[in-house]
Amino acid sequence: MLLSELPTPAVVIEKSRLEANLRSMQDLADAQGVALRPHTKTHKSVFIASRQRELGAKGLTVAKLGEAETFAAAGFTDIRLAYALYGAEKYARLARLLPTCRVSFCVDTPEGALAASEFFAAEGEPVDVMIETDIGYHRCGVRWDRPESAAFALWVDSLPGLRVCGILTHAGHSYYGPQSEGETLADSLKRVSNLERDRMLEFAVSLRTAGVKAAVSGDLEISVGSTPSIRYLTNREHEGFKITEIRPGNYVFHDMTQVNLGVRGLESCALTVHATVFSKHKNEDGSERLFIDSGKKVLTSDGAFRAEGYGQILYDAGNMVPMPHAVINALSEEHGWVLVRGGSTLNVGDQVRVVPNHACVVVNMQPHMFLVDGDEVLQTILVDTQGRVV
Ligand SMILES: Cc1ncc(COP(=O)(O)O)c(C=O)c1O
C-alpha cells in the first residue's frame, strides 16, 4: 500500500528515522556506561519496546500500572513505574505481576510509603521502591539536599514489605530553555543535565551516610531521565557513585518541542501526522485559510517551546523541508486551521505531513500508527497502551 492511499488523518512513523533514533540513544547509553530503560509513554507499543530491547535496553519505564500490565503480559520482565503509586487495589494488581516481572515504583511521601508497606508486608517478599527525588523541577519527589530526605529514605528502607533499590528523578525543567541572558539553548540543556547528575550523585552519598542498605552496598540504582537533558549527559564518578540508568522517552520520535529546543533537527523527527486539506478560503487581507482534517483530537492542543502554532507543516516530507508561510494557528476538535500568508499552491484534496508539537500525546489519541519506508506503508503498529491511564 502507498502512503497516499492511507485514509487520513494517520500517524506515520518513518522506519529509517525511528531506527536511527533508537540506535543513537542506545549508543549514548553504552558510551556513558548507563542502562537504557526507555520510557514507553511516547510510543506505547510492544513492537517498538521489543526493538528497544533487541538493541540493548535493560528494561522499560512506564507511568501507569495499566501500562505495566500490558508490557508484562507481552513478556517484559523488568519494569519501572516512574510514579508514586498509591492505593491497595493498585498494589494488589502490581503484586500479581511480580512472579514473572520485576516491577518497582516510586515513593515520595510518608503516606505512600506506609500504605505500600502495609500491603506488601503481608505478601512475603519485599517490593522494590525508588525514592523519587526533586532536583529542581518541583513536580514530585523529596528534595535532594535536605537531611530529612536521606532520613526519609532510611525510614522507608526499614518499613516491612519495602526495599529501597534506588533514587529516581525527572528533570522536566530541561524543557524550559535558556534562563538567563546570554544562555544558549545548548547551555541550558547542559546546565540541567549537569545539575541532574550532580544532585543525584550527592543525594546517593547522603543515603549511604544515612545507612540505606543499597547505598552502603553500592547497589543503589540512580535513575535520571528526559530526552533534552540526556542529550548532554556526561557520566562521572562521585565518591563511588555513578548514574546507573537513563529513562528518555520522546527520543524515539522527537517532535517540534525537541527541534525548537535544539535537541535534534527536523531530520530526526520520525513521527508525522498525515492529513488532507478538505476546505480552503480567502481572507480579506489576501492570505488563505486552509483546513486540514487534524484538529485537537489528533494534533492535540499542546504548544511547544518557541513554537508558532500547533505543528510544522512540511513542504517536502521526504527531506523534512518546512513549508514557508504556513502556520497551523488554531485548532478546533476536528479542524486544523492553517493560515497561509501570500496564498499557497495547496488545494482541497491535497495531502500534507505535519510534525506535531508533542508526539507522545498524539500517539495516545490513536489506536494504531503506520510504519513507512518513504511512500511505502510497511505495517501497522498497535498503540497497545492507548488510554491505559489507570
Ligand atoms: C518520570 C519521567 N521519566 C522519564 C520521562 C521521559 O522524558 P522525555 O519524554 O523528555 O524523554 C518522563 C517524561 O515525562 C517522566 O515523567
The ligand as an SDF file (V2000), in Angstrom:
LIG
                    3D

 16 16  0  0  0  0  0  0  0  0999 V2000
    9.2480   10.3130   35.2670 C   0  0  0  0  0  0  0  0  0  0  0  0
    9.6390   10.5020   33.8470 C   0  0  0  0  0  0  0  0  0  0  0  0
   10.7230    9.8630   33.3840 N   0  0  0  0  0  0  0  0  0  0  0  0
   11.1340    9.9910   32.1000 C   0  0  0  0  0  0  0  0  0  0  0  0
   10.4400   10.8020   31.2190 C   0  0  0  0  0  0  0  0  0  0  0  0
   10.9280   10.9010   29.7960 C   0  0  0  0  0  0  0  0  0  0  0  0
   11.1310   12.1980   29.3920 O   0  0  0  0  0  0  0  0  0  0  0  0
   11.2650   12.5970   27.8560 P   0  0  0  0  0  0  0  0  0  0  0  0
    9.9830   12.3340   27.2030 O   0  0  0  0  0  0  0  0  0  0  0  0
   11.6710   14.0110   27.8880 O   0  0  0  0  0  0  0  0  0  0  0  0
   12.3320   11.7480   27.2870 O   0  0  0  0  0  0  0  0  0  0  0  0
    9.3140   11.4900   31.6690 C   0  0  0  0  0  0  0  0  0  0  0  0
    8.5480   12.3770   30.7870 C   0  0  0  0  0  0  0  0  0  0  0  0
    7.5560   12.9480   31.0940 O   0  0  0  0  0  0  0  0  0  0  0  0
    8.8990   11.3380   33.0130 C   0  0  0  0  0  0  0  0  0  0  0  0
    7.8250   11.9720   33.5000 O   0  0  0  0  0  0  0  0  0  0  0  0
  1  2  1  0
  2  3  1  0
  2 15  2  0
  3  4  2  0
  4  5  1  0
  5  6  1  0
  5 12  2  0
  6  7  1  0
  7  8  1  0
  8  9  2  0
  8 10  1  0
  8 11  1  0
 12 13  1  0
 12 15  1  0
 13 14  2  0
 15 16  1  0
M  END
$$$$
